[in-house]
Amino acid sequence: MDFRSNALSSPARVSARFVALLAFAALVAQVMATAASHPEDSLLEVIWNRARYFTNLTALLTLLSFLGMSATGRGVHRLWIGGLALWEAMTGLIYHVLLAAPLAGIDFWASHGLHTALPIAVMLWWLCFGRKTPLRVGAAIAWLVWPTIYITYALLRGKADGKYPYFFLDPGEVRWDGVAVWSGIIGGAFFLGGLMLILVARLFRR
C-alpha cells in the first residue's frame, strides 16, 4: 500500500476481493440455512430475520468495505479498517465463548464462515495491508460506536416484536438489569480488544 495516496498494492487489492467474496458467500449460506429451517418465510422475511444479528450486519459492512476497496483500488480510513478488524474478531470470540453449538450441513458452513473464517481473513488483511498509523487510545473509544448503535437497535427491535437476538440482550432471560450488566461487559471487552489492536498496530506499524 502506498502510504501517501492510500492506494492498494496488487496483492492487497486481490486479497480484498477474496475477503469480499468470503463475506458474500458466508452471508448467502446463512440466508440459505435460515430459509431451509423456515420454509414458510419469504426471502425478504428471511433477510429481515438475519438482519437482527450483529454477526450478519458486521459481515455486511465488511462486504461493502472490501468490495469498495477491490473496485477502487484504494484503502479505507485507518479507523474504519481497524474497526472492522476489531468487530469481526470480537464477533468470532463472543460466538465461540458464549454462543457456539454443534452444527451440521449448511448451518455449519454458514456459522463458521461468519464466525471463524471471515474474522480471521479480515484480521490477516488488516495485519498485512491495513493502514495502522497513527492509532491512539481514542480509536478504542471510537470503535465502541458501532456496538453501541447495534445494541440500541437490537433492544428497540426486540421491544417492538418481542424477539431478541442473543440471550444476554433478552430481558426475558436475564432481566433488564442483566441486559445492562452484559452490555457493560461486552462494551468493556470491545474496549480492551481495541486497546490490544492498537498495541498490535504499533508492532506491525506501516
Buried (B, 14 or more C-beta within 10 A) or exposed (E): BEEEEBBBBEEBBEBBBEBBBBBBBBBEBBBBBBBEEEEEBEEEEBBEBBEBBBBBBBBBBBBEBBBBBBEEBBBBEBBBBBBBBBBBBBBBBBBEEEEBEEEEEBBEBBBBBBBBBBBEBBBBBBBBBBBBEEBEEEBBEBBBEBBEEBBEBBBEBBEEEEEBBBEBBBBEEBEEEBBEEBBEEBBEBBBEBBBEBBEBBEEEEE
